[in-house]
């Protein structure tokens, strides 16, 4: 029996699901090994019978929590798919403000029409089996996770910072170009897309488990920067860490 996959979204742009479709040649080989039960971006037919749920988006309403719990009951494997699902992503910035003020700002005089709650990552509501991080996710990591499920082994996902990938790619450190970069504390696995094309890392893959804070501070001091200089960049994708300080 082929495992049945479902792609389901909550508060998100659904760009991570599009990255699955961007597998192009690889997707034909994958479809020989799996069956897709639900994928709103790609097909009209759908089924609630699936083995693996790729869930994109953050949880921002009480009704979202109930729906996610139902998905968890159906799926043997649940994968947090993208930054919004893994950490709350950009959506989580609203938690740093008064939620009633946020709702008024977004919906104006229609604010009472819409339910809302503090933004949560999936694992704050249900058990998550695997994480595919990033905004958007990496095609290489999608393939790695799907292959690992098919072969019954843990996925090989990096647990070191983006700086290591930058050095392996022989990139010039963007700090030396006068930019502010979150590479020293951000989880690798992006091959490091942004620095390789001359941009800074803005931390979309989340913090590594044990960031070397002293080393990160040394990098800032070396380039004449302070913690305050980096906080605006940090909060874009790391609001979850700001909440837990």
N, C-alpha and C positions, 0 to 999 in steps of 0.2 A: 504494500500500500504506500502510495506517495504521501508524504506529510502535506497537510492542507494549511496554507498560509492565509492570514488576514491582515490587511493594512487599514488601521483605524486612526482617526485623528480627533484631537480635542482642540484647545486654543493654540493655533499654529498657522503658518502660511502654506503648509503641505509641501514645501520645497524638498523635504527629505524624501517623501514618497516619489517625487519626480526624479530624484537621484537614482532610485531603484530602476525607474524606466530608462535612465541614461546609461544603464549597463550595456545597452545596445547588443553587440555580438554575444556577450556573456549571458544575457538574459535568455537567449534561445536554449543554451545548454542547461541553465537552471530549470527552465520549464519542462525539460525532459525528466527532471528528478523530483519536482514538487508540483502541487496543484494549488491554484489561487482560488480561495473561497470568497474573498471580499476585498475589493480594491477600487474605491470610488473614483480615483483619478484615471483608471484604466478600463473599467468595465461596468456595465449596468447590472448584470446579474450579481446576486450576493447570497451568502448563506451564513447562518450562525454556527455552523459546524466546522470548526477549525482546530488545528493542533498547536500552531504557533501564531501568536499575535504580535505584529509590529505596531506599536502604539506611539504615534507622534503627538506632540502638543502637551501643554501644561494643564493642570486641573484648576479651574477658576470659578466653578459654580458648585453648589451642593449636589445638583443633579448629575454633574460630571463624576463625582465620587461614586455614586450608586452605579452609574453605567460602567465605570472602570472595574468595580468589584464584580459585576456580572461577566465582564470580559475575562477577568482573572479566573473565575469559576469554570469558564468554557475551555480556556487555553491550557495545554500542558506546559507550554513555554511562553513567557511574556517578555518581550524585548522593548526596552525604552529606546525610542528611535529618534535621535536628534537632541539638541541642546534643551529645547523646551521640555521634553519628556524626562531628560536626565537630571536637570537642575532647576527647571522652571524658566530658564532662558531669559530673554529680554522681557518677557511678560512679568517676571518676578520683581522688576523695579517698582511696580505699583505697591508692593508690600512695605516699601520704605516711606510711604506717605499715608495719610489718613484715607481709609478706603471710601468713606462717604464723600470726601472731597474729590477723589479720583472718579467715582461714578458720576458725580455732577459734571466734572470736566469733560468726560467722554460722551455722556448721554444727554446733558443739559436738562431741559424740563421734562424729558422722557425717562429720567433716571429710575423711576419707580416701576417701569415696565420690565426691567431686566434684573435677574438675580445675579449676585456676585459674591465672591468670598476671597480670602487671601489665596494668592497663587501657590500651588504646590507642585513638586515633582511627583512622578508616578510612585516612587518608592516611599513616599510619605503617606500613601493611601493603601497600597498593596505590595506584595512581594514581587520584585523584579528579578528575572533570571539572568539577563544579559543587558549590556548597555552598548549602543552604537552612538558615539558622541559627535558633536560638531554642528555647525550651522553654515551650510548643510552638512550632512554626513558624508563620509568618504566612501566612494564606490569600492575601494579596496577592502575596507572594513565590512561593508555589506557582504561581499563575497566570502570573506574570512569567517564571519559568523554563520552564514548559511552552510558553508562547507563543514564547519565544526559540528553543527547540528546533524548534518547528514552522516558524518563519520563517527559521531558519538564521542567527541573530544572537546576539551575546553578551547575557546577561541584564543588565539595569540594576539592580545591587545597590549600595546605599549603602556608602561607605567612610569615612564621617565619624561622629563620636560621637553618642550619643543626645541630648546636650545641644542640638545644633542642631535636632533634631526637636521638643524640648520648647519651645524659643524660638519656633519656627514655629507651634506649637500654642498659644502664649501661656500656657503652664503656669507657675504659681508654682514656683520652684525648691524642691525638697523639702528641701534643706539649710536653707532659711529656716524650715522647719517642724520643725527639730531632728532630721531623719533623716540617715542615712548612705547616700549614693547612689553608684553606680558609673557613672553616666551620662557623666562626663567622659572615660572611657577605654573605654567599651563601644561596639561597632559598632551603628549605627542600623539602622532597617528595620522596627521594631516599631510605628511610628506612635504615639508612645511609650506603649504600653498601660499600663504600671504607673504612671508618674508622672501620666498623665492621669486616673487614678482614685484619686489620692491616696497611692499607694504609692511606694517607692523602687525604683530599678533595681538588680537583684542580678547583672547581668552575664551573663545566659543566652546572649547572642549572641556572647560572646567579645570579646577585645580588638581594637581597631582596629589596623591594621598598624603605624602609627607613633604611638603615644599620646604626647601632650604631657605628659610626666611633671612638668615644672616647673609647668605650669598646674594640673595635678591637685593637686600639693602646695600650691600657693597657695590653692586652694579649701579644702583641709583646714585650713590655717593660719587662713584667714579665719573659719572656723567653730569654731575652738578644738579641732580634732581632730588626731590623729597617725596615722602609717602603721599603728601597732599597732591603733588603733581600727577600721581598715577591713579588716584582714587576715581576720578571721572571715567577713565578708561576701564578701570577695574569693575565698576558697578554695572556696566552694560550687560555682562554675562555672569557676574559673580555676586549678584544681589543676595543670593542664598547664603554666601559666606558673610556678607555684611550683617545679615539678620542674626547670625550665630555668634557674633563677636562678644 
